[in-house]
Structure formats: C-alpha cells, structure tokens
C-alpha cells in the first residue's frame, strides 16, 4: 500500500492514540498495492470538513457518504465512540490533507441516500481510492448496497489485506456469533444456515435459530440463481445492519427477533462445509 503523504501519516500517528504502535507499524510495512484504479474524468471537488471515517462535507455544501465502507461510529450526545472511529476520521483527514483538500468524486449508480447525502467513490490526488485505502488499513468494514456495487471486488481485496495482517478492526475478531446478537446496528455475524424459505417477501435464511437473513424480493434478481443451492448446513459469515423486530410491537408469534437484510451477494460468505 502506497502512503499518500508521509507527513499526513505522521499527523495520524501523533494525533490518534487509539491506533497504537502495533497498528502504525503494521500499516507501514504492508506492501504497495493498487486498489480500485482511478476511472476517467472524476469530478474535482474541494473538501470543507471530514465528518467521520466515511463522510465528507464539500465546500459546495454537499455531504458525501463514501460508497463501500462503513466506518465505526463516532460518539455523539454523550455516547462513547466505537473502537477506531476517531482513528478512521483522523486518517481520512490526513488523506484529504495530502491531496491539498481537493479530491476526485465519482457518483454511484444511486446518487443519493435517504438522508439526502451524495453517494460517491472518492479518490486522492495520487489516484488512490480512499475507501479502499481505509479498508486496507482496518479502519472500516466493507459493505455493498445495490445498485452501488461496482467496486465490490477491489474493496474486498483491500479489506482482506487488513484482515490477514490483523490490524485495526481486525486485530481481534469483530465477528459476533448469531446466538450472541443483542442489539440492532451494523454487525458481522457468524453462524450455520439451518433453513431456507421463500415467500412473497423474498428469501429467508435462518442462522443458528436466532437470526434471520433476508434477501428482499426486490433484490433477488441481483443474486445468482444458484446462490441459495446447498446453503442449508453451511457455516457462513453475514454482514449488514441488524433490525430488531420487537421494537414498536413488530415481533409476531413464531418470528425471530433479529433480522439482517442482505443488500448484495458479497454480504454473505460461505466459510466451510
């Protein structure tokens, strides 16, 4: 991995105590790798503020949610920041500073999210995709939400670098066993598929009798026909945003409390037989 600017990296090292010497050393010795090559004609934009590890505010007033990465949440309203949240923000600040505050923006196929933020890939002055760079340093989780899935493959490779090196979020496994899920929000969950059902709502995969993975009917066309073959009994790892059906009386008799909608095939990985 090529560091965008040694002084920017030194700034991160100085200001981010959460990172620690083990993390800095691990990143510095990773090999130079090219992730997600720069496409033709990205939009040049100026960054006014780095909000957190996956969100920027531009000088033209737009708020940009970076595609393909979910950084840990920074604590607000008295809440404690999640591990590596501040480190992810400071690293992104350093990468933006290394580009003199000007970056390349490539809008997604879906250009806005439900909050009105622009959905886009961001590239530094040296052509590096910033989401992939953060993923390769263990400062966020790879996510794929259709239809913005063009860079899934290279972002998967970037995350694997951090995972294999055991750095950042992957220093200790963040994978939660399905039976240990206790709250809603983003999670990486491991378990065994115990059942596969289909109805008008989509495909429902029961994970260790406690969590249900849902492929919504509107997204089924994005999953290959063979995707669900021989899934029953397989050990898998799923990721996404867990929903709590018990909120506001939404849990019906016989239903599992926890549901994790799958937004792309890459959000479910088969681990073993």
N, C-alpha and C positions, 0 to 999 in steps of 0.2 A: 504494500500500500504506500503510495507516494503522499507524503505530508505536504499540504498546500503551502505552508509557510512556517519555518522553524520558530520564528518569533511568536506566531499565533499559538503554536503548540506550547511554547514556553509560558505564554499567558495562561493557558488552561492549566498547566502543571502548577503554576503559582497560586491560582485562584480556586481550584477545585479540590478541597481536601477529601471529598468522597472518593475521588479517583484512586489515590494511594499509589505508593511506589511500585507495587506489583503490577498495577494496571498500566501505568505510564511505560514501564519497561517492556511489558508485553506488546503494547502497540508499537513502540519504537522499533522493535526487532521483527515485526511482521514483514514478509517480502512485499516488494512493489507489485501491486495487482491493479488491473484496469477493470472497473465495473461500469456497466451501463454507459457505453460510449455516447458522446455528445451528438444529438441529432442536428440536422441542418436548421439554421435560422431560428434559434431560440429567441424569445423576446427579451431584450435587455431591460432590466428593471433595477431600481435603487431601493435598498432596504433601509427603513427607518428604525425598526426595532425587531429584535429576536424575542418573541413572546415566551417560547419554551423550546423543547428539543425537536418539535416537528411543526412549528407555526411561526410565520414571519408576518410583519406588518410593513407594507411598502410605503414609499413616500407619496404615491398617488392615492393612498387611502385604503387600498385593498388589503384584506387579511388573507394570507395564503396558508392553506393546510397542505403540507407536503405529502405526496402520494407514496404509499408503500411502506410507511414506517409509523409505528405507534410508540412514541417516547413515553417514559414514565411521567406520571402527573406531578406537577409542582403543587405543593400545599398552598391552599388559599382559604381565607376565612377561618384561620386558626388551625387548619389541618396540617399535618406533617407531610413534607414532600416524600414521594416514593423513592426508594434507592436509585441513585444515578440520575434522578430528574434534574438536579442542579448541574451535574457534570455534563449532561446532554445539552442543556441550554448554553453553558459556557463554551462547550466545544463548537456548537453551531455559531455562536458569536465569534469565535476565533476564525472559523472558516469563512464567514461573511467578511470579517475584517481583512483576512488575507486576500480577498477579492476587492478590496477598497470599497466595500459596501454595495458593489454592483454585481448582480448575478444574472444568469440566463434562466428564463421561465418557459416551461413547455406545458401548456394546459392539458388536462386529462380529457378523455372522451366525454366524461361527465364533468362539466366545468365548475359547478357549484355544489356545495353540500347543503344540508337542511338548515345550517346556521348562516348561510349566505357567503361562506368563505370560498375563495377561489381554490380549486383543487388542481395542483400542478407538480411537476417534477422541477427541481431546482439544480442548477449547475454552477460550479465555481468558475472563476476566471481561467483556471488551468484545464477546464473541460471535465472535471470530475463531477459525477452525480453525488450531491450532498447526502441524499437519503442513503445511498449505498455505502458511502464512506462512514456515516454514523452507525449503520448496521454492522459494518465490518469491525467496528471498534466496541461493539457490545453496548451501544448507547440507545438502543431501541429494538422493538420487535418488528419483524417483517409481517406485513398484513397485505391482503389482496381483497379489494372490494370491487366487484364487477360494476361497470364496464372498464374501470381504470386499472387494467391488469397487464398493460403492455410490457412492463419491465419486471414481471414476476420472476423470470428465470435468473437474471443477473442479480436481482436483490436477494434471491435465495442463496446464491453463491456467496454474496457478501456476508450474510448472516452466518453462514456455515464457517467462515473464517474465524469469527469471534467465538462461535460455539466450540470449535475444535481447539482453539487456543485457551479456552476457559477464561475469557476476560469480560469485564463489565458485568452485565446482567447474567452472563453465563458462567461467572466464577463459581457460583453454586447453582444447582439446577433450579430454575423457576417453575418447572413442570409440577402442577398440582394433580394429585390423584383424584379421579372423578368422585370417589366417596368422601373426599375431604373438602369439596367445594362448599363454601359457607356464605358467599356474598356475590352480588352481581358486579359487573365490570369486566374489563379485559382480563383474559387468563389463557394460559397454555395448559391444556388438560390431557392427562394420560389415562388410558383405560382399555377395556376389552369390549368390542361390539357384541351385545347379547341379542339384539334383534333388529330387523329391518322391516319397516312398514311403509305402505304407500296409501295416500288418500288425496282428496282434493287440495289439501293444504301443502302437499309436497311429499318429501321422503323424510322419514323419522328414524334415526339410528339411536337405539338405547345403549348407553355407555355405563357399564357396571351397575345397572339398575337404579342409578341416582341422577344421571344427567341425560338429556335427550339432545342429540344433534339434529338440527332441522335444515334440510335443503328446501327453501321455499319454492313453491310451484313456478313462480315467475323466473327463477334462476336455474331450473332443472336443465334447460337447454344448454347451459354452459358446462354441464357435467357430461363426460363421455358416456354412452350407453352402457359400457362395461364397467363403469366406475364402481357400481354397487355389487358387482359379482364377487362372490366369495368373501364378502366383508364380515359376515357373521363369524364370531370366534376369533377375529383378528385383533391383535394389540395395535392401538393407534394413538396418535397424538393430534389433538384438535386445538385450534386457537381461534379466538374471536371474543365477542362481547356477550357474556353470560347474562341472561334475563331471569328475573325472579317472578315466577307465575303467581306467587302468593300475595304479591302487592295488590292492593285495592280489590281483594277478593277474587282475583282472576284464576285461582287454582281450582280445577274441577276434580271431583272424585275419580281416583284411578290415574290421575296425571302425575308426572314427576314435577317437582318444584322448579328445577333448574333447566333452562333451555339455552342452547348455544346455536344460533343460526350460522350456517356455513355460507360465506359470501363468494367462494371460489374453490375449485378443487384443490388448490395448493394449501388451503387452510386445514386439510386433513391429510396426515401422512401415515402410511402403514409402517409399523415398526418391526413386527415379526409375525410368524405364522401362529 
